[in-house]
Amino acid sequence: MVTRFIFSVIVLFFASLNLSYGQETYTLSGSVKDSANGEPMIGAVVTVKEINAGTATDINGDFSLKVPPGKYTVEINFVGFGKASQTIVVKGNTKMSFSMREQMLNEVVVTGERPDAQVKNLEMGTQKLDMKQINAIPPLLGEVDVIRSIQLLPGVSTVGEGASGFNVRGGAVDQNLILLDDAPIYNSSHMFGFFSVFNPDMVKDLKLSKAAIPAQYGGRLSSVLDVKMKEGNPDKIGVQGGISTIFSRLTVGGPIKKNKLSFIVAGRRSYADVLARPFLAKAFEDAKLYFYDLTLKANYNINNRNRVYLSGYYGRDVFAFPGAYFGWGNATTTLRWNHVFSDKLLLNMIGDYSSYSYRLEFGEDMTEDSFKWTAKIINYCAKPEFTWYLNSNNTISLGAQATYYKFVPSTGVFYSGGERRDIGLPDKYAMENALYISNEQKLTARLTLQYGLRYSFFNYLGSGTAYYYDSTAGNYVRNPVGIEEFGSRKTIKAYAKPEPRIAANYSLSENSSLKASYNRMVQYIHLISNTTASIPLDVYLPSTNNIKPQLCDQYSLGYFRNIGPKQNIETSAEVFYKDMLNQLDYIDGANLFFNPNLEGEVIPGTARAYGLELFVKKREGRFNGWISYTLSKSERKVPGINQGDWYPNRYDRRHNLSVVGIYELSKRVSLSSTFVYASGTPFTFATDKFEFQGIFVPYNPGGPRNNYRLPAYHRLDVAATLKSKEKVRKSKIFGRYSWDLVFTVYNLYSRRNAFAITPRQNPENQQISEALRFSIFGSFVPAITYNFKF
């Protein structure tokens, strides 16, 4: 079936190359930027009125379309900004530029999307949020957060408060490709999931793709979260920041060389440990509990054909108490070169570095009785990406990717009585390469296709030791039956996988469409964790001769319609089905750390997820917001576990409802609220117990997995925002400035949502067993934040 599909893709691609024009045409291209800060405007609608042709700007704020010779009026529209138009005579290939100014409207604007975008484009299973939307959502402890915001969208969930990452359409947290300016982020959380690594003052645009994923993306099974950073204002210095109950932030940006070279840099630091210090016992007065991060970006406009961007991120979490230290963090660097070969051919050349590491220490004297453990994953990546505007009906994307991995699963040092012992595991190495090509083709006035093929190659490399096991697997330890040593850069195991993609949009009317897509995704790296939620003590490993790559086939079908007097209410209904292979689970009592025989204690299985997603969103007006509902099921089947029957994944939530409402009370005051309801997640709970030396030990006869569910989760948050007056004073240094105060209450009615339930014996009567319920927030949490902008 896959071979037949690949052949069809090739036939369609070459057929598109032979399309001819009935009339001579020229390329009309240009760029659109925000006049206030010089940022390129993504998704601005470009219309040529005389011939009713149009397009939208890309991530660089650029557009290109084909028109015959003639005189035209080109109009630019972007919600929340005034219209811009130019009249131009096209006699050959023509370039234009537009600068848009934000309007002060009598309504809250929460989207920059073209009005009919969700109906007309090929995207499905895709959600976009800009910072206006995210800033309007009631935040935890007064701090706006990207990851918590996307959890309000259909198909997205989390295990619970205090859980790192997010789950998409029944997938695990490591199955999401999270990109910050094209560099992968391996752990997106600060403070165990309460906040994310994304500074809201640095985020320009984000898009979450759950289906119809373009061929340029690969390496994960479930989704792509693509986060783009802001760029510094090329005209003037700007400063913004905020002070809240949990941390403060500051962002500075502006020109180094006006209209040529600009920068933006942002920093955050939490101070929970400082605020808590007066309330801590003397033994803990030196405790450290904080995170910090630094984000920066510079861009150099060399000329009309060349532009260079350099961006980076560095952040750490620190938890330190007397005799104990725990810290983790990410670091990324991205260098991107945009080159325009011609009006038809563009190049993005990207090189990036990414690392994630953590450190765990116990013992006050690190040379006597102590323990130190470090682990990390590092990757270096190069990606040339070409966009070829073949003609008005075909846009071709093609490129390649090469990624080199270094895995440090564990480096352990143990001191006892001054004697050192090294208990770490050897490093592992791998190379992942890919080639891709795709075409977005308008076949008829109603039907548009996007089809393509990504072909990925993976090499598990030496130096290292390869262990060989027998082919059978079950809920027991498998011991090696053979061992082989490999030298540096020698291939231990190689894989090659085709990843076909296709998406279709059939327009039913001007305001409705039917969309369908198929994706095959391959993931060559694995997150090793047997915890109830992904915490930083997780280990990443490559696919090996024993651990095969993860595969996922996803099928999606959706109906999209805009309704309302102004067609400003988006509605959609999508169904999906996912088949996943080589999903790892663990034997009972598996030892996942410092274990050279780890591959003998993991079991590959299959998984499936399916569901229905409903979404209604009002884009604009004094009252706006959205409602999302997901009905889904996620389960797996692993030999030797749960008697070989299907059992629910830890992150399975049958029902998931989110309601977001935003109301502009006046030009200066706005109110917002969020209500969330979700079915409880499964967990494994003991069904029996036995006595051992007077102690009752819980256990499960037959070993069922995830045999109980936590109680349903629900929560109501509210917020009020007071903005400064429209006419504010000008400072002598920075010019005009503005501010706002945000008042929030998280968990308004003090719901004690369970994060975990564990068995224990009654302290007064050991014969009685009871369940202990653990909640992260047992009461409402008020907060206030002061934001400013110069």
HELIX and SHEET records of a PDB file:
HELIX    1   1 VAL A    2  LEU A   17  1                                  16    
HELIX    2   2 LYS A   49  ILE A   51  5                                   3    
HELIX    3   3 ALA A  117  LYS A  120  1                                   4    
HELIX    4   4 MET A  131  ALA A  136  1                                   6    
HELIX    5   5 VAL A  146  ILE A  150  1                                   5    
HELIX    6   6 VAL A  173  GLN A  175  5                                   3    
HELIX    7   7 MET A  191  GLY A  193  5                                   3    
HELIX    8   8 PRO A  200  MET A  202  5                                   3    
HELIX    9   9 ALA A  272  ALA A  276  1                                   5    
HELIX   10  10 ARG A  277  PHE A  279  5                                   3    
HELIX   11  11 LYS A  282  PHE A  284  5                                   3    
HELIX   12  12 LEU A  598  GLY A  600  5                                   3    
HELIX   13  13 ASN A  642  GLY A  644  5                                   3    
SHEET    1   A 3 ASP A  62  VAL A  67  0                                        
SHEET    2   A 3 TYR A  26  ASP A  34 -1                                        
SHEET    3   A 3 THR A  94  MET A 100  1                                        
SHEET    1   B 4 ALA A  53  ALA A  56  0                                        
SHEET    2   B 4 VAL A  45  VAL A  48 -1                                        
SHEET    3   B 4 GLY A  70  ASN A  77 -1                                        
SHEET    4   B 4 ALA A  84  VAL A  90 -1                                        
SHEET    1   C 2 VAL A 108  VAL A 109  0                                        
SHEET    2   C 2 GLU A 620  GLY A 621 -1                                        
SHEET    1   D 5 THR A 126  LEU A 129  0                                        
SHEET    2   D 5 VAL A 203  SER A 209 -1                                        
SHEET    3   D 5 SER A 223  MET A 229 -1                                        
SHEET    4   D 5 ASN A 176  LEU A 180  1                                        
SHEET    5   D 5 ALA A 183  PRO A 184 -1                                        
SHEET    1   E 2 VAL A 156  SER A 157  0                                        
SHEET    2   E 2 ASN A 167  VAL A 168 -1                                        
SHEET    1   F 2 SER A 189  HIS A 190  0                                        
SHEET    2   F 2 PHE A 195  SER A 196 -1                                        
SHEET    1   G23 GLU A 419  ASP A 422  0                                        
SHEET    2   G23 ASN A 394  SER A 416 -1                                        
SHEET    3   G23 SER A 370  ASN A 391 -1                                        
SHEET    4   G23 LEU A 345  PHE A 362 -1                                        
SHEET    5   G23 ALA A 324  VAL A 340 -1                                        
SHEET    6   G23 ASN A 306  PHE A 321 -1                                        
SHEET    7   G23 LYS A 288  ASN A 303 -1                                        
SHEET    8   G23 LEU A 261  SER A 270 -1                                        
SHEET    9   G23 PHE A 247  LYS A 257 -1                                        
SHEET   10   G23 GLY A 238  ILE A 243 -1                                        
SHEET   11   G23 VAL A 781  LYS A 789 -1                                        
SHEET   12   G23 SER A 738  TYR A 746 -1                                        
SHEET   13   G23 TYR A 713  LYS A 723 -1                                        
SHEET   14   G23 VAL A 669  ALA A 678 -1                                        
SHEET   15   G23 HIS A 655  GLU A 664 -1                                        
SHEET   16   G23 PHE A 623  LYS A 637 -1                                        
SHEET   17   G23 VAL A 602  LYS A 618 -1                                        
SHEET   18   G23 ILE A 569  TYR A 586 -1                                        
SHEET   19   G23 GLN A 550  ILE A 563 -1                                        
SHEET   20   G23 SER A 512  GLN A 523 -1                                        
SHEET   21   G23 THR A 491  SER A 509 -1                                        
SHEET   22   G23 LEU A 447  LEU A 461 -1                                        
SHEET   23   G23 LYS A 428  LYS A 442 -1                                        
SHEET    1   H17 GLU A 419  ASP A 422  0                                        
SHEET    2   H17 ASN A 394  SER A 416 -1                                        
SHEET    3   H17 SER A 370  ASN A 391 -1                                        
SHEET    4   H17 LEU A 345  PHE A 362 -1                                        
SHEET    5   H17 ALA A 324  VAL A 340 -1                                        
SHEET    6   H17 ASN A 306  PHE A 321 -1                                        
SHEET    7   H17 LYS A 288  ASN A 303 -1                                        
SHEET    8   H17 LEU A 261  SER A 270 -1                                        
SHEET    9   H17 PHE A 247  LYS A 257 -1                                        
SHEET   10   H17 GLY A 238  ILE A 243 -1                                        
SHEET   11   H17 VAL A 781  LYS A 789 -1                                        
SHEET   12   H17 SER A 738  TYR A 746 -1                                        
SHEET   13   H17 TYR A 713  LYS A 723 -1                                        
SHEET   14   H17 VAL A 669  ALA A 678 -1                                        
SHEET   15   H17 HIS A 655  GLU A 664 -1                                        
SHEET   16   H17 PHE A 623  LYS A 637 -1                                        
SHEET   17   H17 TYR A 647  PRO A 648 -1                                        
SHEET    1   I 2 GLY A 464  TYR A 468  0                                        
SHEET    2   I 2 GLY A 482  PHE A 486 -1                                        
SHEET    1   J 2 ILE A 525  ILE A 528  0                                        
SHEET    2   J 2 VAL A 539  PRO A 542 -1                                        
SHEET    1   K 2 PRO A 682  PHE A 683  0                                        
SHEET    2   K 2 TYR A 708  ARG A 709 -1                                        
SHEET    1   L 2 ASP A 688  PHE A 692  0                                        
SHEET    2   L 2 ILE A 695  TYR A 699 -1                                        
SHEET    1   M 2 LYS A 730  SER A 731  0                                        
SHEET    2   M 2 GLY A 735  ARG A 736 -1                                        
SHEET    1   N 2 ALA A 754  ASN A 762  0                                        
SHEET    2   N 2 ASN A 765  SER A 775 -1                                        
END                                                                             
